[in-house]
């Protein structure tokens, strides 16, 4: 029996940022110090975060983290710089990478970690007590769902591996998802992020640990995103704004869906593609949606997924995804991202992430993984 649980206090929709000061005050009633993590200096000039800095004064520390796909080395550097600061709350403002670094710092706050080797061991540990620090997620992209999940991704470049800090003690104290913060996203990032959310929802629908709540949230997320995503390309600003609101809502629904189920084959096979060729995560998982849907049709009824997607068959999904990527100026095949055909067996061999590949309803092996990659080559 699978049960659905998510303890995050969620404020989502237009003007959601108005709730942030009250949530911060509630999260640190004892007056502890607050760390504000942002993706760039420009974020500090936003009125909401200017006000936070003014209100907290000397209680506020800031960290600008401009990196995509945070690495173990970057996490260690940030953690070491905050040692002894007495941080009681992390407010992470940005895309999935910023939220991931923020939630990692919150969970590791107060721990004495000597070097990156010790950090690697700690991140992969299953031995977690009560956290010493809370965190609040404020997404500026609509896609990752990181603000409502309890795990964070860190890339281990030395070992060519994706690491996951994964513990149910690391859900956010609160999440504030205001679509106004996504207005400055380039269309390519908007589309790839939205498709990442679609992948989260799709994989939560068929994951081994799926449940009725996750499936309902997943179908709602897919329908909301795919029904409005074309508005991101519209010349009319009001229609683009409506599309951004739909992407934010859909991404939140998808995050809630897969917060209990984890992801499956699409994500597992995508990690080496991002590591090796720098393919944006949302693009990599989106390209795999149609092949993996066709594979999993042998184990579950994918008709509701196709219907939510606006498709009659997996082939329609592939056509739709590639069309959106091309309209957004993004490559839609592995070969156009720099992959060579002789690379595929190695990519297939490295596409098995524990807790993701083995969460797929149809068992994967290297031959199946290779066939899936050839479909998107």
VEXDREN-2710 file (C-alpha; in Angstrom, 1 decimal):
% VEXDREN-2710
k/r/px/py/pz
1/UNK/0.0/0.0/0.0
2/UNK/1.5/3.3/-1.1
3/UNK/0.6/6.5/0.9
4/UNK/0.9/10.1/-0.3
5/UNK/2.5/12.6/2.0
6/UNK/3.8/16.1/1.5
7/UNK/4.3/18.5/4.5
8/UNK/5.4/21.6/2.6
9/UNK/3.3/24.8/3.2
10/UNK/2.6/25.9/-0.4
11/UNK/1.7/29.3/-1.6
12/UNK/1.2/29.3/-5.4
13/UNK/-0.1/31.7/-7.9
14/UNK/0.0/35.5/-8.7
15/UNK/1.2/37.6/-5.8
16/UNK/2.3/34.6/-3.8
17/UNK/5.5/36.5/-2.9
18/UNK/3.4/38.6/-0.5
19/UNK/3.4/35.7/1.8
20/UNK/7.2/35.4/2.1
21/UNK/7.9/37.8/5.0
22/UNK/5.3/36.1/7.2
23/UNK/6.7/32.7/6.4
24/UNK/10.3/33.8/7.2
25/UNK/9.2/35.2/10.5
26/UNK/7.3/32.0/11.4
27/UNK/10.3/29.8/10.4
28/UNK/12.8/31.5/12.7
29/UNK/10.7/32.7/15.7
30/UNK/13.9/32.8/17.8
31/UNK/15.6/35.4/15.6
32/UNK/18.2/33.0/14.1
33/UNK/20.2/34.1/11.1
34/UNK/18.8/33.7/7.6
35/UNK/20.8/32.8/4.4
36/UNK/19.4/34.1/1.2
37/UNK/20.7/32.0/-1.8
38/UNK/20.1/33.6/-5.2
39/UNK/21.2/32.7/-8.8
40/UNK/22.5/36.2/-9.6
41/UNK/23.2/39.6/-8.2
42/UNK/20.2/41.0/-10.1
43/UNK/17.8/39.0/-7.9
44/UNK/18.9/41.0/-4.9
45/UNK/17.4/44.1/-6.4
46/UNK/13.9/42.5/-6.7
47/UNK/11.6/44.5/-4.3
48/UNK/10.6/41.3/-2.4
49/UNK/14.2/40.4/-1.6
50/UNK/15.3/44.0/-1.0
51/UNK/12.6/44.2/1.6
52/UNK/13.8/40.9/3.2
53/UNK/17.3/42.3/3.4
54/UNK/16.1/45.5/4.9
55/UNK/13.9/43.8/7.5
56/UNK/16.5/41.3/8.6
57/UNK/19.5/43.6/8.6
58/UNK/22.5/42.0/10.1
59/UNK/20.7/38.7/10.6
60/UNK/20.8/38.1/6.8
61/UNK/23.7/36.4/4.9
62/UNK/23.6/36.3/1.1
63/UNK/25.1/33.8/-1.3
64/UNK/25.1/34.3/-5.0
65/UNK/25.2/30.8/-6.7
66/UNK/25.2/31.3/-10.5
67/UNK/26.1/27.7/-11.4
68/UNK/23.9/25.2/-13.2
69/UNK/24.1/21.5/-12.1
70/UNK/25.8/22.1/-8.7
71/UNK/28.9/20.0/-8.1
72/UNK/30.2/18.4/-4.9
73/UNK/33.1/20.8/-5.0
74/UNK/30.9/23.8/-5.2
75/UNK/28.7/22.5/-2.4
76/UNK/31.7/22.0/-0.2
77/UNK/33.0/25.5/-0.9
78/UNK/29.7/27.1/0.0
79/UNK/29.2/24.9/3.1
80/UNK/32.7/25.7/4.4
81/UNK/32.2/29.4/4.0
82/UNK/29.0/29.2/6.2
83/UNK/30.6/27.3/9.0
84/UNK/29.8/28.8/12.4
85/UNK/27.4/31.4/11.0
86/UNK/24.5/30.1/13.1
87/UNK/22.1/29.9/10.1
88/UNK/18.6/28.8/11.1
89/UNK/16.8/29.3/7.8
90/UNK/17.8/29.1/4.1
91/UNK/15.7/31.0/1.6
92/UNK/16.6/29.7/-1.9
93/UNK/15.5/31.8/-4.8
94/UNK/16.1/30.5/-8.3
95/UNK/15.8/27.5/-10.6
96/UNK/16.3/23.9/-9.8
97/UNK/20.1/24.2/-9.3
98/UNK/19.7/27.1/-6.8
99/UNK/17.0/25.3/-4.9
100/UNK/19.1/22.1/-4.8
101/UNK/22.2/24.0/-3.4
102/UNK/19.9/25.8/-0.9
103/UNK/18.3/22.6/0.4
104/UNK/21.6/20.8/0.6
105/UNK/23.1/23.7/2.6
106/UNK/20.1/23.7/5.0
107/UNK/20.3/19.9/5.6
108/UNK/24.1/20.0/6.1
109/UNK/24.1/23.1/8.3
110/UNK/26.0/22.7/11.5
111/UNK/27.9/19.6/10.4
112/UNK/31.7/19.5/10.3
113/UNK/32.7/18.1/6.9
114/UNK/36.4/18.0/6.2
115/UNK/36.7/17.7/2.5
116/UNK/34.8/16.6/-0.7
117/UNK/35.4/12.9/0.0
118/UNK/33.7/13.3/3.4
119/UNK/30.9/15.3/1.7
120/UNK/30.4/12.6/-0.9
121/UNK/30.0/10.0/1.9
122/UNK/27.6/12.3/3.8
123/UNK/25.4/13.1/0.8
124/UNK/24.9/9.4/0.0
125/UNK/24.3/8.6/3.7
126/UNK/21.0/7.2/4.9
127/UNK/21.8/8.2/8.5
128/UNK/20.0/11.5/9.0
129/UNK/18.7/12.9/12.2
130/UNK/16.6/16.0/12.8
131/UNK/17.8/19.0/10.7
132/UNK/19.3/22.0/12.4
133/UNK/18.1/24.4/9.8
134/UNK/14.8/25.0/7.8
135/UNK/14.5/26.1/4.2
136/UNK/12.0/27.9/2.0
137/UNK/12.0/27.4/-1.8
138/UNK/11.1/30.3/-4.1
139/UNK/11.3/29.0/-7.7
140/UNK/12.0/31.4/-10.5
141/UNK/11.5/28.7/-13.2
142/UNK/8.5/26.5/-13.7
143/UNK/9.6/22.9/-14.0
144/UNK/11.9/21.3/-11.4
145/UNK/9.4/21.0/-8.6
146/UNK/12.4/21.0/-6.2
147/UNK/10.5/23.3/-3.8
148/UNK/8.1/20.5/-2.9
149/UNK/10.4/17.5/-3.0
150/UNK/12.8/16.3/-0.2
151/UNK/15.8/15.4/-2.4
152/UNK/18.5/17.4/-4.1
153/UNK/20.8/16.6/-7.0
154/UNK/24.6/17.2/-6.8
155/UNK/26.9/16.2/-9.6
156/UNK/30.0/14.3/-8.8
157/UNK/32.3/15.2/-11.7
158/UNK/35.3/13.3/-10.4
159/UNK/33.3/10.0/-10.4
160/UNK/31.1/11.0/-13.4
161/UNK/28.0/10.4/-11.3
162/UNK/24.8/12.1/-10.2
163/UNK/24.4/12.1/-6.4
164/UNK/21.1/12.6/-4.6
165/UNK/20.8/13.9/-1.0
166/UNK/17.6/12.0/-0.3
167/UNK/15.9/12.1/3.0
168/UNK/12.3/12.8/4.1
169/UNK/13.7/15.1/6.8
170/UNK/14.5/17.6/4.0
171/UNK/11.1/18.8/2.9
172/UNK/10.9/22.6/2.8
173/UNK/9.2/24.5/5.6
174/UNK/7.4/26.4/2.8
175/UNK/7.3/27.0/-0.9
176/UNK/6.4/30.2/-2.6
177/UNK/5.7/29.8/-6.3
178/UNK/4.8/33.1/-7.9
179/UNK/4.7/33.0/-11.8
180/UNK/5.8/36.6/-11.9
181/UNK/9.3/35.5/-11.1
182/UNK/9.4/33.5/-14.4
183/UNK/8.8/36.5/-16.6
184/UNK/12.5/37.0/-17.5
185/UNK/13.0/33.3/-18.5
186/UNK/14.2/32.9/-22.1
187/UNK/11.7/30.9/-24.1
188/UNK/14.1/28.0/-24.5
189/UNK/14.5/27.7/-20.8
190/UNK/10.7/28.1/-20.3
191/UNK/10.0/25.2/-22.7
192/UNK/12.7/22.9/-21.4
193/UNK/11.6/23.5/-17.8
194/UNK/8.0/22.9/-18.6
195/UNK/8.8/19.6/-20.4
196/UNK/10.9/18.6/-17.4
197/UNK/7.7/19.0/-15.3
198/UNK/5.8/16.9/-17.8
199/UNK/8.4/14.2/-17.4
200/UNK/8.1/14.4/-13.6
201/UNK/4.4/13.9/-13.9
202/UNK/4.5/11.2/-16.5
203/UNK/7.0/9.1/-14.6
204/UNK/5.1/9.6/-11.3
205/UNK/2.1/8.1/-13.1
206/UNK/3.7/4.8/-13.8
207/UNK/6.4/4.6/-11.1
208/UNK/6.4/1.4/-9.0
209/UNK/5.6/3.5/-6.0
210/UNK/2.7/5.4/-7.6
211/UNK/-0.6/6.0/-5.8
212/UNK/-4.0/7.4/-6.6
213/UNK/-3.1/10.9/-5.5
214/UNK/0.1/11.0/-7.5
215/UNK/-1.7/9.8/-10.6
216/UNK/-4.4/12.4/-10.3
217/UNK/-1.8/15.2/-9.7
218/UNK/0.2/13.9/-12.7
219/UNK/-2.6/13.9/-15.2
220/UNK/-3.7/17.4/-14.0
221/UNK/-0.1/18.7/-14.4
222/UNK/0.4/17.2/-17.9
223/UNK/-3.0/18.6/-19.1
224/UNK/-2.3/22.0/-17.6
225/UNK/1.1/22.3/-19.2
226/UNK/0.5/20.8/-22.6
227/UNK/-2.7/22.7/-23.0
228/UNK/-1.1/26.1/-22.5
229/UNK/2.6/25.7/-23.5
230/UNK/2.1/27.1/-27.0
231/UNK/1.2/30.4/-25.3
232/UNK/4.9/30.8/-24.4
233/UNK/5.5/31.7/-28.1
234/UNK/2.6/34.1/-28.4
235/UNK/3.3/37.7/-29.4
236/UNK/0.6/39.0/-27.1
237/UNK/2.0/39.6/-23.6
238/UNK/-1.3/38.8/-21.8
239/UNK/-1.4/35.4/-23.4
240/UNK/2.3/34.8/-22.5
241/UNK/1.5/35.7/-19.0
242/UNK/-1.4/33.3/-18.9
243/UNK/0.9/30.6/-20.2
244/UNK/3.5/31.3/-17.5
245/UNK/0.8/31.0/-14.9
246/UNK/-0.2/27.6/-16.3
247/UNK/3.4/26.4/-16.4
248/UNK/3.9/27.5/-12.7
249/UNK/0.7/25.7/-11.7
250/UNK/1.5/22.6/-13.7
251/UNK/5.1/22.4/-12.4
252/UNK/3.9/22.6/-8.8
253/UNK/1.3/19.8/-9.4
254/UNK/4.0/17.7/-11.0
255/UNK/6.4/18.3/-8.1
256/UNK/3.7/17.2/-5.7
257/UNK/3.0/14.1/-7.8
258/UNK/6.6/12.9/-8.0
259/UNK/7.5/14.0/-4.5
260/UNK/6.3/10.6/-3.3
261/UNK/7.2/8.4/-6.2
262/UNK/10.6/9.5/-7.6
263/UNK/11.3/9.3/-11.3
264/UNK/12.0/6.4/-13.5
265/UNK/13.7/5.4/-16.8
266/UNK/13.5/8.8/-18.5
267/UNK/15.5/10.5/-15.8
268/UNK/17.9/7.7/-15.2
269/UNK/18.9/7.5/-18.9
270/UNK/19.1/11.3/-19.1
271/UNK/21.8/11.8/-16.6
272/UNK/24.7/10.7/-18.7
273/UNK/23.4/12.9/-21.6
274/UNK/23.6/16.0/-19.4
275/UNK/27.0/15.0/-18.0
276/UNK/28.6/14.1/-21.3
277/UNK/27.2/16.7/-23.7
278/UNK/25.7/19.4/-21.5
279/UNK/22.2/18.7/-22.8
280/UNK/19.8/20.7/-20.6
281/UNK/18.1/18.4/-18.2
282/UNK/14.6/19.2/-19.4
283/UNK/15.5/18.5/-23.0
284/UNK/17.2/15.2/-22.2
285/UNK/14.2/13.8/-20.3
286/UNK/11.7/15.2/-22.7
287/UNK/13.3/13.4/-25.7
288/UNK/12.9/10.1/-23.8
289/UNK/9.2/10.5/-23.0
290/UNK/7.8/8.9/-26.1
291/UNK/10.2/5.9/-26.3
292/UNK/9.7/5.1/-22.6
293/UNK/6.0/5.5/-22.8
294/UNK/5.9/3.0/-25.6
295/UNK/8.1/0.6/-23.5
296/UNK/5.9/1.0/-20.4
297/UNK/2.6/0.5/-22.3
298/UNK/3.3/-3.3/-21.8
299/UNK/3.0/-2.8/-18.0
300/UNK/0.4/-0.1/-17.4
301/UNK/-2.4/1.7/-19.2
302/UNK/-0.9/4.8/-20.8
303/UNK/-4.1/5.9/-22.4
304/UNK/-4.8/8.5/-19.7
305/UNK/-1.3/9.9/-20.2
306/UNK/-1.7/10.2/-23.9
307/UNK/-5.1/11.8/-23.5
308/UNK/-3.6/14.4/-21.1
309/UNK/-0.8/15.0/-23.4
310/UNK/-3.2/15.6/-26.3
311/UNK/-1.8/12.5/-28.2
312/UNK/-3.2/9.3/-29.6
313/UNK/0.1/7.4/-29.6
314/UNK/3.7/7.7/-28.4
315/UNK/4.7/8.8/-31.9
316/UNK/2.4/11.9/-31.5
317/UNK/4.2/12.6/-28.2
318/UNK/7.6/12.5/-30.0
319/UNK/6.4/14.8/-32.8
320/UNK/5.0/17.3/-30.3
321/UNK/8.1/17.4/-28.1
322/UNK/10.5/17.8/-31.1
323/UNK/8.3/20.5/-32.5
324/UNK/8.3/22.5/-29.2
325/UNK/12.1/22.1/-28.9
326/UNK/12.7/23.3/-32.5
327/UNK/10.4/26.3/-32.0
328/UNK/12.4/27.2/-28.8
329/UNK/15.7/27.0/-30.7
330/UNK/16.8/23.7/-29.1
331/UNK/18.2/20.6/-30.8
332/UNK/15.8/17.7/-30.9
333/UNK/18.2/14.7/-31.5
334/UNK/21.2/13.4/-29.6
335/UNK/23.4/13.7/-32.7
336/UNK/22.7/17.4/-33.0
337/UNK/23.9/17.8/-29.4
338/UNK/27.3/16.3/-30.3
339/UNK/26.7/12.6/-29.6
340/UNK/28.2/10.0/-32.0
341/UNK/26.5/6.7/-32.7
342/UNK/29.5/4.8/-31.2
343/UNK/28.9/6.6/-27.9
344/UNK/25.5/5.1/-27.4
345/UNK/26.5/1.7/-25.8
346/UNK/28.5/3.6/-23.2
347/UNK/25.7/6.0/-22.5
348/UNK/23.3/3.1/-22.1
349/UNK/25.7/1.4/-19.7
350/UNK/25.9/4.5/-17.5
351/UNK/22.1/5.1/-17.6
352/UNK/21.2/3.0/-14.5
353/UNK/20.7/5.2/-11.4
354/UNK/19.6/3.3/-8.4
355/UNK/16.1/4.3/-7.3
356/UNK/15.3/5.6/-10.8
357/UNK/16.0/2.8/-13.3
358/UNK/14.7/0.2/-10.9
359/UNK/11.6/2.3/-10.3
360/UNK/10.4/1.8/-13.9
361/UNK/7.5/-0.6/-14.3
362/UNK/9.3/-2.5/-17.1
363/UNK/12.7/-3.8/-16.1
364/UNK/15.6/-2.2/-18.0
365/UNK/18.7/-3.8/-19.2
366/UNK/21.5/-2.4/-21.4
367/UNK/20.0/-3.7/-24.6
368/UNK/16.7/-2.0/-23.8
369/UNK/18.5/1.2/-22.8
370/UNK/20.5/1.2/-26.0
371/UNK/17.4/0.7/-28.1
372/UNK/15.7/3.7/-26.3
373/UNK/18.7/5.9/-26.9
374/UNK/18.8/4.9/-30.6
375/UNK/15.3/6.1/-31.0
376/UNK/16.3/9.7/-30.0
377/UNK/19.7/9.6/-31.7
END
